[in-house]
């Protein structure tokens, strides 16, 4: 009986993880000192098709006119997007930071 309950718990966990992994991604908007979305800023997570394969990018920056920095995930398998978003916020002030989860990494 205990094995059966354990198996149901494991199955429910797997289903929950699959459901979460299939949810569309999002990133918080860049706000000004008043808490409003900063004008000319960008904060988006999008699925794009490259070479016939769906891949994910996150674009963030305080000003869309700033130079672009392209960050490539090291892969394969894992994602570095969370670390980039957490530890590189300063870059977003002077650059349009594009984080590309290339094939075989994270959401791609």
HELIX and SHEET records of a PDB file:
HELIX    1   1 UNK A    2  UNK A   21  1                                  20    
HELIX    2   2 UNK A   81  UNK A   87  1                                   7    
HELIX    3   3 UNK A   91  UNK A   94  1                                   4    
SHEET    1   A 4 UNK A  42  UNK A  50  0                                        
SHEET    2   A 4 UNK A  53  UNK A  61 -1                                        
SHEET    3   A 4 UNK A  96  UNK A 101 -1                                        
SHEET    4   A 4 UNK A  68  UNK A  72  1                                        
END                                                                             
